[in-house]
Amino acid sequence: MDQFSTFPHYGDTLRGAGAIAEYLFGSSSDRRRVYYFVEKGAIPVFRVGVILCARKSTLQGWVEAQERRSCAEWAQADSVQNVTEVL
């Protein structure tokens, strides 16, 4: 048993930039990208002491929100292009 096993969301929690990178990008070697996004305040993370952590469920919600925003921007750009073509 490690020090985090009593943490309320133990199974949902990613510990360390490598684990977060593996979850988001498919490779723990992309941890520098995680640090970059954390520095920019772009991804929802928290710290337990000095260890960078994130909940899988929170990251999944964040990814889904990014997808919705991207799709909405794409749809808006597409409708502007259609209006321009009509004019």
Secondary structure, 3 states (H helix, E strand, C coil): CCCCCCCCCHHHEEECHHHHHHHHHCCHHHHHHHHHHHHHCCCCCEEECCEEEEEHHHHHHHHHHHHHHHHHHHHHHHHHHHHHHHC
